Amino acid sequence: METEGLEWLLVPVRQLVAWGAAGAMVFGGVVPYIPQYRDIRRTQNAEGFSTYVCLVLLVANILRILFWFGRRFESPLLWQSIIMIITMLLMLKLCTEVRVSNDLNIKRRSFAAADSKDEEIKAPPKRSYLDFDLNYFWHWSKFTDYVQCVLTFTGVTGYITYLWLDSSLFVETLGFLAVFTEAMLGVPQLYRNYQNRSTEGMSVKMVLMWTSGDTFKTVYFILNQAPLQFSICGLLQVFVDIAILLQVYLYSSYPQKPTSHTAHPASTKAL
């Protein structure tokens, strides 16, 4: 009787734990971007955040959703992808608005300088997705250009997936590309920090949340016997997060002068 009573109590507890874990998987991935979003909005400066992080996550989660049609995995992972896509679009919208606003301020200051020096200093030209200029890829001036790019990528990859959905090799490759792309999430930020020889402008809270979230996610994959690709790339993602945290320690303890880049103007934009 005692065993039955104990089992009766454990069933709802297990259910609550399962719901909590599922909720953490769905919304936990977007939590790290809240402090970064607030920092950008507060400072009106997005230079410390790499918008390529948004690109990586958009590609990874679109591919993961397409992978779901070929090999059904747990619903929380599917909903996590949908929530993450919405979040990354919001991050891109804010970063674009801030960058355009700063460009307008530069233009106003340039006109003021031109009045006093009888010379015109031109503001950076506007760039569009429809320019098809690879040198300015993902450095466009309007949020709608990013949306067009995402919709084009979704349409093309969706059509290809529809044609090859019966191929198990294609489906498994698609799944690997999805999780491997997500595993590379921190690489643009890692490279940007290396270029700047600094982590200024990057939210350390965001990276700490990346690390804790990716660790939880990897353990979740292993315990729930998710496809092997998920577990392997989850571990890789944790290692990249740790590397960024090491950068935070090194660049704060041993400040270095940023290297000068005289390359293409696009290199001055946020990676």
C-alpha beads as a LAMMPS data file, in Angstrom:
LAMMPS data file: protein, C-alpha beads

271 atoms
270 bonds

1 atom types
1 bond types

-500.0 500.0 xlo xhi
-500.0 500.0 ylo yhi
-500.0 500.0 zlo zhi

Masses

1 110.0

Atoms # bond

1 1 1 0.000 0.000 0.000
2 1 1 2.786 2.412 0.893
3 1 1 4.532 1.659 -2.389
4 1 1 1.347 2.327 -4.358
5 1 1 0.773 5.573 -2.460
6 1 1 4.341 6.687 -3.130
7 1 1 4.004 5.812 -6.791
8 1 1 0.751 7.786 -6.947
9 1 1 2.619 10.856 -5.648
10 1 1 5.618 10.401 -7.937
11 1 1 3.571 10.291 -11.143
12 1 1 2.437 13.960 -11.024
13 1 1 5.903 15.045 -9.845
14 1 1 7.507 13.345 -12.838
15 1 1 4.922 14.942 -15.092
16 1 1 5.690 18.384 -13.671
17 1 1 9.433 17.826 -14.114
18 1 1 8.840 16.720 -17.716
19 1 1 6.736 19.818 -18.403
20 1 1 9.366 22.028 -16.772
21 1 1 12.141 20.507 -18.857
22 1 1 10.081 20.906 -22.031
23 1 1 9.323 24.540 -21.179
24 1 1 13.012 25.187 -20.496
25 1 1 13.871 23.715 -23.903
26 1 1 11.284 25.837 -25.710
27 1 1 12.045 29.204 -24.096
28 1 1 15.480 28.675 -22.562
29 1 1 17.252 29.238 -25.864
30 1 1 15.975 32.802 -26.239
31 1 1 16.665 33.918 -22.646
32 1 1 20.395 34.696 -23.282
33 1 1 19.439 37.317 -25.853
34 1 1 17.304 39.350 -23.448
35 1 1 20.275 41.094 -21.733
36 1 1 21.964 41.672 -25.107
37 1 1 18.740 43.109 -26.548
38 1 1 18.355 45.418 -23.547
39 1 1 22.002 46.531 -23.743
40 1 1 21.673 47.431 -27.421
41 1 1 18.424 49.312 -26.835
42 1 1 19.881 51.151 -23.819
43 1 1 23.200 52.144 -25.433
44 1 1 21.876 52.489 -29.005
45 1 1 25.035 50.704 -30.113
46 1 1 25.031 47.287 -31.776
47 1 1 28.687 47.162 -32.794
48 1 1 29.641 44.702 -30.052
49 1 1 27.082 42.115 -31.155
50 1 1 27.700 39.999 -34.254
51 1 1 24.589 39.859 -36.418
52 1 1 26.036 36.731 -37.984
53 1 1 24.908 35.025 -34.777
54 1 1 21.363 35.731 -35.991
55 1 1 22.211 34.346 -39.428
56 1 1 23.613 31.125 -37.967
57 1 1 20.585 30.565 -35.745
58 1 1 18.083 31.367 -38.494
59 1 1 19.704 28.891 -40.895
60 1 1 20.088 26.216 -38.202
61 1 1 16.497 26.414 -36.987
62 1 1 14.969 26.547 -40.463
63 1 1 16.925 23.405 -41.354
64 1 1 15.868 21.774 -38.070
65 1 1 12.191 22.408 -38.838
66 1 1 12.637 20.867 -42.295
67 1 1 14.431 17.914 -40.674
68 1 1 11.344 17.376 -38.491
69 1 1 9.267 16.600 -41.608
70 1 1 11.661 13.772 -42.493
71 1 1 12.309 12.449 -38.995
72 1 1 9.926 13.429 -36.250
73 1 1 11.603 14.408 -32.989
74 1 1 10.177 15.796 -29.760
75 1 1 7.729 18.698 -30.087
76 1 1 9.604 20.983 -27.613
77 1 1 12.596 21.017 -29.986
78 1 1 10.313 21.980 -32.867
79 1 1 8.699 24.798 -30.878
80 1 1 12.146 25.923 -29.721
81 1 1 13.120 26.448 -33.369
82 1 1 9.989 28.485 -34.101
83 1 1 10.494 30.711 -31.030
84 1 1 14.192 31.153 -31.863
85 1 1 13.459 32.274 -35.433
86 1 1 11.063 34.935 -34.146
87 1 1 13.634 36.074 -31.567
88 1 1 16.444 36.375 -34.111
89 1 1 14.247 38.430 -36.417
90 1 1 13.519 40.784 -33.506
91 1 1 17.266 41.048 -32.772
92 1 1 17.971 41.830 -36.433
93 1 1 15.237 44.446 -36.490
94 1 1 16.711 46.232 -33.475
95 1 1 20.300 46.047 -34.759
96 1 1 19.253 47.399 -38.164
97 1 1 17.263 50.263 -36.644
98 1 1 20.164 51.213 -34.362
99 1 1 22.708 51.063 -37.180
100 1 1 20.545 53.146 -39.527
101 1 1 19.900 55.656 -36.747
102 1 1 23.629 55.971 -36.108
103 1 1 24.267 56.398 -39.832
104 1 1 21.742 59.247 -39.897
105 1 1 23.543 60.893 -36.998
106 1 1 26.806 60.548 -38.889
107 1 1 25.148 62.133 -41.911
108 1 1 23.906 65.076 -39.847
109 1 1 27.362 65.597 -38.355
110 1 1 28.837 65.284 -41.842
111 1 1 26.555 68.025 -43.181
112 1 1 27.517 70.243 -40.260
113 1 1 31.179 69.642 -41.040
114 1 1 30.537 70.358 -44.707
115 1 1 28.971 73.722 -43.847
116 1 1 32.000 74.758 -41.873
117 1 1 34.656 73.360 -44.204
118 1 1 32.898 73.765 -47.563
119 1 1 33.227 70.085 -48.283
120 1 1 30.671 67.269 -48.207
121 1 1 31.399 64.127 -46.259
122 1 1 29.141 61.407 -47.555
123 1 1 27.358 59.016 -45.222
124 1 1 27.690 55.264 -45.868
125 1 1 25.599 54.193 -48.894
126 1 1 22.468 52.151 -48.369
127 1 1 22.750 48.480 -49.178
128 1 1 19.921 46.183 -50.278
129 1 1 19.433 42.428 -50.528
130 1 1 18.375 42.899 -54.159
131 1 1 21.770 44.446 -54.980
132 1 1 23.165 40.883 -54.895
133 1 1 26.504 42.282 -53.761
134 1 1 28.261 39.529 -51.817
135 1 1 30.681 42.051 -50.323
136 1 1 27.765 43.525 -48.377
137 1 1 25.918 40.309 -47.641
138 1 1 24.091 40.537 -44.307
139 1 1 25.026 44.233 -43.992
140 1 1 21.834 45.635 -45.467
141 1 1 20.153 48.904 -44.545
142 1 1 16.565 47.679 -44.145
143 1 1 15.075 44.958 -41.988
144 1 1 12.840 43.900 -44.905
145 1 1 15.974 42.849 -46.827
146 1 1 16.812 40.341 -44.104
147 1 1 13.233 39.038 -44.160
148 1 1 13.403 38.601 -47.957
149 1 1 16.646 36.663 -47.615
150 1 1 15.194 34.383 -44.910
151 1 1 12.040 33.726 -46.943
152 1 1 14.088 32.957 -50.070
153 1 1 16.305 30.525 -48.174
154 1 1 13.259 28.868 -46.585
155 1 1 11.501 28.521 -49.927
156 1 1 14.506 27.034 -51.754
157 1 1 15.502 24.600 -48.987
158 1 1 11.855 23.687 -48.399
159 1 1 11.365 22.795 -52.058
160 1 1 14.567 20.719 -52.141
161 1 1 13.487 18.924 -48.955
162 1 1 10.081 18.179 -50.478
163 1 1 11.759 16.567 -53.496
164 1 1 14.191 14.454 -51.433
165 1 1 12.067 13.704 -48.367
166 1 1 11.970 9.970 -49.155
167 1 1 15.776 9.716 -49.054
168 1 1 16.989 8.726 -45.584
169 1 1 20.526 9.860 -46.482
170 1 1 19.277 13.338 -47.389
171 1 1 17.159 13.587 -44.231
172 1 1 20.027 12.526 -41.949
173 1 1 22.389 14.948 -43.731
174 1 1 19.824 17.706 -43.305
175 1 1 19.628 16.950 -39.592
176 1 1 23.397 17.023 -39.257
177 1 1 23.644 20.351 -41.107
178 1 1 20.966 21.812 -38.832
179 1 1 22.661 20.935 -35.556
180 1 1 26.206 21.520 -36.868
181 1 1 25.252 25.013 -38.048
182 1 1 23.784 25.733 -34.608
183 1 1 26.964 24.369 -33.013
184 1 1 28.861 27.089 -34.913
185 1 1 26.670 29.728 -33.253
186 1 1 29.430 31.255 -31.144
187 1 1 32.111 31.224 -33.852
188 1 1 31.197 34.650 -35.384
189 1 1 31.287 36.217 -31.921
190 1 1 34.536 34.381 -31.131
191 1 1 36.113 35.713 -34.332
192 1 1 34.814 39.227 -33.785
193 1 1 36.277 39.300 -30.275
194 1 1 39.585 38.074 -31.708
195 1 1 39.543 40.821 -34.344
196 1 1 38.815 43.527 -31.780
197 1 1 41.153 42.009 -29.180
198 1 1 38.298 42.870 -26.828
199 1 1 34.876 41.673 -25.692
200 1 1 33.563 45.199 -25.114
201 1 1 29.961 45.589 -26.261
202 1 1 29.271 41.861 -25.940
203 1 1 26.977 40.839 -23.115
204 1 1 28.864 38.457 -20.822
205 1 1 25.509 37.487 -19.316
206 1 1 24.457 36.316 -22.771
207 1 1 27.495 34.031 -23.083
208 1 1 27.050 32.662 -19.558
209 1 1 23.449 31.856 -20.424
210 1 1 24.628 30.286 -23.704
211 1 1 26.941 28.008 -21.735
212 1 1 24.387 26.953 -19.126
213 1 1 21.645 26.565 -21.750
214 1 1 23.812 24.538 -24.121
215 1 1 24.946 22.295 -21.280
216 1 1 21.339 21.672 -20.227
217 1 1 20.324 21.128 -23.840
218 1 1 23.094 18.586 -24.462
219 1 1 22.174 16.627 -21.326
220 1 1 18.518 16.762 -22.439
221 1 1 19.489 15.341 -25.848
222 1 1 21.429 12.488 -24.276
223 1 1 18.805 11.553 -21.678
224 1 1 15.937 11.677 -24.186
225 1 1 17.881 9.716 -26.808
226 1 1 17.602 12.450 -29.424
227 1 1 19.284 11.783 -32.801
228 1 1 23.059 11.363 -32.350
229 1 1 23.787 14.510 -34.370
230 1 1 22.086 16.588 -31.671
231 1 1 24.290 15.277 -28.839
232 1 1 27.613 15.554 -30.702
233 1 1 27.004 19.096 -31.917
234 1 1 25.641 20.108 -28.509
235 1 1 28.998 19.189 -26.963
236 1 1 30.810 21.170 -29.677
237 1 1 28.620 24.171 -28.902
238 1 1 29.552 24.010 -25.200
239 1 1 33.273 24.018 -26.106
240 1 1 32.816 27.162 -28.261
241 1 1 30.970 28.885 -25.394
242 1 1 33.839 28.081 -23.025
243 1 1 36.333 29.494 -25.562
244 1 1 34.423 32.820 -25.604
245 1 1 34.427 32.924 -21.802
246 1 1 38.200 32.401 -21.913
247 1 1 38.401 35.413 -24.243
248 1 1 36.486 37.470 -21.672
249 1 1 39.050 36.511 -19.018
250 1 1 42.118 37.018 -21.215
251 1 1 41.106 40.345 -22.762
252 1 1 40.012 41.788 -19.401
253 1 1 43.105 40.552 -17.536
254 1 1 45.570 41.298 -20.343
255 1 1 44.162 44.182 -22.452
256 1 1 45.470 44.275 -26.002
257 1 1 45.414 46.909 -28.689
258 1 1 42.891 46.112 -31.447
259 1 1 44.444 45.199 -34.770
260 1 1 43.878 47.679 -37.577
261 1 1 41.940 46.467 -40.599
262 1 1 42.402 48.355 -43.839
263 1 1 40.383 45.956 -45.907
264 1 1 36.981 46.417 -47.513
265 1 1 34.625 48.946 -45.839
266 1 1 32.313 46.065 -44.993
267 1 1 34.881 44.880 -42.457
268 1 1 33.998 47.854 -40.278
269 1 1 30.481 46.525 -39.921
270 1 1 29.434 44.157 -37.186
271 1 1 30.214 40.589 -38.118

Bonds

1 1 1 2
2 1 2 3
3 1 3 4
4 1 4 5
5 1 5 6
6 1 6 7
7 1 7 8
8 1 8 9
9 1 9 10
10 1 10 11
11 1 11 12
12 1 12 13
13 1 13 14
14 1 14 15
15 1 15 16
16 1 16 17
17 1 17 18
18 1 18 19
19 1 19 20
20 1 20 21
21 1 21 22
22 1 22 23
23 1 23 24
24 1 24 25
25 1 25 26
26 1 26 27
27 1 27 28
28 1 28 29
29 1 29 30
30 1 30 31
31 1 31 32
32 1 32 33
33 1 33 34
34 1 34 35
35 1 35 36
36 1 36 37
37 1 37 38
38 1 38 39
39 1 39 40
40 1 40 41
41 1 41 42
42 1 42 43
43 1 43 44
44 1 44 45
45 1 45 46
46 1 46 47
47 1 47 48
48 1 48 49
49 1 49 50
50 1 50 51
51 1 51 52
52 1 52 53
53 1 53 54
54 1 54 55
55 1 55 56
56 1 56 57
57 1 57 58
58 1 58 59
59 1 59 60
60 1 60 61
61 1 61 62
62 1 62 63
63 1 63 64
64 1 64 65
65 1 65 66
66 1 66 67
67 1 67 68
68 1 68 69
69 1 69 70
70 1 70 71
71 1 71 72
72 1 72 73
73 1 73 74
74 1 74 75
75 1 75 76
76 1 76 77
77 1 77 78
78 1 78 79
79 1 79 80
80 1 80 81
81 1 81 82
82 1 82 83
83 1 83 84
84 1 84 85
85 1 85 86
86 1 86 87
87 1 87 88
88 1 88 89
89 1 89 90
90 1 90 91
91 1 91 92
92 1 92 93
93 1 93 94
94 1 94 95
95 1 95 96
96 1 96 97
97 1 97 98
98 1 98 99
99 1 99 100
100 1 100 101
101 1 101 102
102 1 102 103
103 1 103 104
104 1 104 105
105 1 105 106
106 1 106 107
107 1 107 108
108 1 108 109
109 1 109 110
110 1 110 111
111 1 111 112
112 1 112 113
113 1 113 114
114 1 114 115
115 1 115 116
116 1 116 117
117 1 117 118
118 1 118 119
119 1 119 120
120 1 120 121
121 1 121 122
122 1 122 123
123 1 123 124
124 1 124 125
125 1 125 126
126 1 126 127
127 1 127 128
128 1 128 129
129 1 129 130
130 1 130 131
131 1 131 132
132 1 132 133
133 1 133 134
134 1 134 135
135 1 135 136
136 1 136 137
137 1 137 138
138 1 138 139
139 1 139 140
140 1 140 141
141 1 141 142
142 1 142 143
143 1 143 144
144 1 144 145
145 1 145 146
146 1 146 147
147 1 147 148
148 1 148 149
149 1 149 150
150 1 150 151
151 1 151 152
152 1 152 153
153 1 153 154
154 1 154 155
155 1 155 156
156 1 156 157
157 1 157 158
158 1 158 159
159 1 159 160
160 1 160 161
161 1 161 162
162 1 162 163
163 1 163 164
164 1 164 165
165 1 165 166
166 1 166 167
167 1 167 168
168 1 168 169
169 1 169 170
170 1 170 171
171 1 171 172
172 1 172 173
173 1 173 174
174 1 174 175
175 1 175 176
176 1 176 177
177 1 177 178
178 1 178 179
179 1 179 180
180 1 180 181
181 1 181 182
182 1 182 183
183 1 183 184
184 1 184 185
185 1 185 186
186 1 186 187
187 1 187 188
188 1 188 189
189 1 189 190
190 1 190 191
191 1 191 192
192 1 192 193
193 1 193 194
194 1 194 195
195 1 195 196
196 1 196 197
197 1 197 198
198 1 198 199
199 1 199 200
200 1 200 201
201 1 201 202
202 1 202 203
203 1 203 204
204 1 204 205
205 1 205 206
206 1 206 207
207 1 207 208
208 1 208 209
209 1 209 210
210 1 210 211
211 1 211 212
212 1 212 213
213 1 213 214
214 1 214 215
215 1 215 216
216 1 216 217
217 1 217 218
218 1 218 219
219 1 219 220
220 1 220 221
221 1 221 222
222 1 222 223
223 1 223 224
224 1 224 225
225 1 225 226
226 1 226 227
227 1 227 228
228 1 228 229
229 1 229 230
230 1 230 231
231 1 231 232
232 1 232 233
233 1 233 234
234 1 234 235
235 1 235 236
236 1 236 237
237 1 237 238
238 1 238 239
239 1 239 240
240 1 240 241
241 1 241 242
242 1 242 243
243 1 243 244
244 1 244 245
245 1 245 246
246 1 246 247
247 1 247 248
248 1 248 249
249 1 249 250
250 1 250 251
251 1 251 252
252 1 252 253
253 1 253 254
254 1 254 255
255 1 255 256
256 1 256 257
257 1 257 258
258 1 258 259
259 1 259 260
260 1 260 261
261 1 261 262
262 1 262 263
263 1 263 264
264 1 264 265
265 1 265 266
266 1 266 267
267 1 267 268
268 1 268 269
269 1 269 270
270 1 270 271
